Amino acid sequence: MKLPRRNFLHLAAGAAALPAVARIAWAQAYPTRPVHLIAPFAPGGGSDIFARLIGQWLSERLRQQFVIDNRPGGGANIGTEAVARASSDGYTLLMAGGYNAINATLYDKLNFNFIRDVAPVAGIVLYPNVMLVNPSVPAKTVPQFIAHARANAGRLTMASSGIGSPGHVAGELFKMMTGVNMVHVPYRGSGPALTDLLGGQVQVSFPSMASSIEYVRAGKLRAMAVATATRSEALPDVPTVGEFVPGYEASGWYGIGAPRATPVDIVDKLNKEVNAALDDPKMKARLADLGGVPLPGSPAEFGKLIADETEKWAKVIKFAGIKLQ
């Protein structure tokens, strides 16, 4: 049977629209089964804490369980590679963080390219590193500390949670911008590093505020400055490093990533829900209690942050000659 031209065109247009309609319907139904949010570190750390916060919100909002899947090892590379190689269906997500931007240069050979293989979905939180000293250090301000470090070149020790960790590169950025010479002492995690800082075995460290703020509040460690561009509401009387070292900024961040070919409709749906969480007063209060600031925005804005951070830390790693041992 020969169809009239008008009927044929209507049928052709309808057929062409089917894939788009099916895609939209699929995204509207998503998720229909549990979603795995991979945190590439052991339970208890920052990636795990923030993954559980946002995972609980998403579980309640989307009425499907978001399972926090801890995949530690390789400085976050094992968990990140698992996401980079996962199916692009929205059911495997990554708790991305500043470690991914650092690792892009720190590791000579990776089986994935973070910017190419992991699509940015949504930023969650920006949190400051904080410049801490043991109370025995005579300096009370950043300028006094710089003068003290220059007068004791090569004798002050700087603790971090490991080679190439966010706290390490934050300290190396400080050294690069001030010209001071301090000896880096890497530890196996922030806990041991803070223990020795408390004990006076090392003099200074640049850990995350979330891991160290209670020691500051208790007066056991002195916060010289926060490393964000603006002062932190959690420590409003503590200045920024940038007030004395113009241009210095070293903030950690967390957000959600997905395999690169994840449908745009699913990415947008997740982005919308994460932004709704960051606008919720209870979530804001919880993030603030941890020293964090909400990081709302589009997937493109989160992607720009990742690209900028990758470029920034590449310069510091190369300048300092940081190598994995």
Secondary structure as UniProt FT lines:
FT   HELIX           5..29
FT   STRAND          35..39
FT   TURN            43..44
FT   HELIX           46..62
FT   STRAND          66..70
FT   HELIX           74..76
FT   HELIX           77..84
FT   STRAND          92..97
FT   HELIX           98..106
FT   HELIX           114..117
FT   STRAND          118..133
FT   TURN            135..136
FT   HELIX           142..151
FT   TURN            152..155
FT   STRAND          157..160
FT   TURN            163..164
FT   HELIX           166..178
FT   STRAND          183..186
FT   HELIX           190..199
FT   STRAND          204..205
FT   HELIX           209..217
FT   TURN            218..219
FT   STRAND          222..226
FT   TURN            233..234
FT   TURN            236..237
FT   HELIX           241..243
FT   TURN            246..247
FT   STRAND          251..259
FT   TURN            260..261
FT   HELIX           264..278
FT   HELIX           281..289
FT   TURN            290..291
FT   STRAND          293..294
FT   HELIX           299..320
//
